Amino acid sequence: MIDILETTAHPTELEQAQSVWSACLNILNENVTSQSFKTWFEPIVPMNLRGGTLTVQVPSQFFYDWIEEHFEGMINSTITRVLGKDASLTYEILKEETPIEAEQEVVLPPATRAEKRTFPPQPESFRLGNAPPASSRQNDSANGNFQTFLNPRYTFDNFIKGESNQLARAAATAVANNPGGTSFNPLVIYGGTGLGKTHLIQAIGNYAQAHNKARRVIYVSSEKFTVEFVEAIQSDRINEFAAFYRSMDILIVDDVQFFSGKEKTQDSFFHTFNELHQLGKQIILSSDRPPKELKGLDDRLLSRFQWGLTADIQPPDLETRIAILRYKSMNDGIELPGEVIEFVAANVTTNIRELEGCLISLLAKASLEGREITIDLAREVLKVVVGDVRSPITIEEIQRNVCEYFSIPEDLLRAKTRKQEIVNARQVAMYLAKELTNSSLKTIGLHFGGRDHSTVIHAYQCVEDQMKIDSKYKANVDQIKRRLELRGKV
């Protein structure tokens, strides 16, 4: 244990807590990246120390969930090292996350701002592209009479939050509330096709404009930026082109992977990036993969892409897909049966665009053929879209099959008993729930008597380890898994 509480006077609980947490931060700083330390540990505020329990305050529920999911073991071992084996840590949450105003508190470290300079007035009529639809001209006067190309339908309110996009969305809301004022500059959001990258990055621009966080905001695809650059060269307006983009408060560039191989365009964007960053203006980028994996881009550009925060969006988990379908169907004024929503969500797993396409097809088929929306109708639609369709395997079904196989009562899987045969069955059921469903660790734990995600992770690892050394054990698990997979076929 590190002795950190020796003082000549009697320190207050707050002073003791600050001293303990300072010692913890010194240890944690050596074991995580500087970006992780600034983002997830510096914002934590020590509150008091009573006995061996240190209480700290975190900015939001999301912040707490992330800390628990990714750093729980490291923090607990650090507290034990500082205070001793009987030490414990409790959290106070500053306030619940509600709309975007609370989510901005996820990120507290300010960016180092360069001295502000006023950019010379630039011709607002520079844009070379075709006139946009009326919807994208809604903020023209606020921007100074140029095309923003922001789609007003892309907002935070209709972006469904889930475990697969938590970090990206939290970072986006922080940037939207304080463009250029966080350490997330640039903010790079990456992920596969149809996962919501364009929605999220445009939501930042729409929010910033609607709440007067920035005046000059523009969204542009990398392809459009390239076309305009070439046309500017051909029309001898390259200086106007550069001046226009460098006068932005927020520059949003979609699909930067398509800059690959375009050396002159990259060079122009490099200088634009430098100018904006030096002025403390916000840069937001998206790509289909992390910056370090992008090919055909200049190293100096790639290094700048990694200056701020890189956040990924993964394919949505089952709960998020269900939430998306519910939201979309409600928006269309249709109330879908719960079992139909779950059936579609369980079978369309690749991306949100495909999920929305299936919903549209389902509603169209029901309307055109005058049929009720049922699982049978959903099965017909999905067979066309995704091919083989399976009935979703549920956690309850897994529990039932595991209990049948091991001949134990089902309620014991959710009980607190530590009998070895029950623990073994429970671990197998948790392992299969993680393998065969898209449920989150938290959801799986709730189905087993309210256990937390760390218990599920431990159970999964135990089963994997045992399967490697015990062939009979592995055969049992595989047999239950085959039964479930066969029952899931339609």
Sequence and secondary structure as in RCSB ss.txt:
>XXXX:A:sequence
MIDILETTAHPTELEQAQSVWSACLNILNENVTSQSFKTWFEPIVPMNLRGGTLTVQVPSQFFYDWIEEHFEGMI
NSTITRVLGKDASLTYEILKEETPIEAEQEVVLPPATRAEKRTFPPQPESFRLGNAPPASSRQNDSANGNFQTFL
NPRYTFDNFIKGESNQLARAAATAVANNPGGTSFNPLVIYGGTGLGKTHLIQAIGNYAQAHNKARRVIYVSSEKF
TVEFVEAIQSDRINEFAAFYRSMDILIVDDVQFFSGKEKTQDSFFHTFNELHQLGKQIILSSDRPPKELKGLDDR
LLSRFQWGLTADIQPPDLETRIAILRYKSMNDGIELPGEVIEFVAANVTTNIRELEGCLISLLAKASLEGREITI
DLAREVLKVVVGDVRSPITIEEIQRNVCEYFSIPEDLLRAKTRKQEIVNARQVAMYLAKELTNSSLKTIGLHFGG
RDHSTVIHAYQCVEDQMKIDSKYKANVDQIKRRLELRGKV
>XXXX:A:secstr
       SS   HHHHHHHHHHHHHHHHHTTS HHHIIIIITT EEEEEETTEEEEEES HHHHHHHHHHHHHHH
HHHHHHHH TT EEEEEESS   SHHHHGGG   B             TT   S    GGGGTTHHHHTSS    
 TT  STTS   TTTHHHHHHHHHHHHSTTSBS  SEEEEESTTSSHHHHHHHHHHHHHHTTS S EEEEEHHHH
HHHHHHHHHTT HHHHHHHHTT SEEEEE GGGGTT HHHHHHHHHHHHHHHHTT EEEEEESS GGG  SS HH
HHHHHTSSEEEEE    HHHHHHHHHHHHHHTT    HHHHHHHHHH  S HHHHHHHHHHHHHHHHHHT    H
HHHHHHHHHHHSS B    HHHHHHHHHHHHT  GGGGGS    HHHHHHHHHHHHHHHHH    HHHHHHTTTS
  HHHHHHHHHHHHHHHHH HHHHHHHHHHHHHHHHHHB 
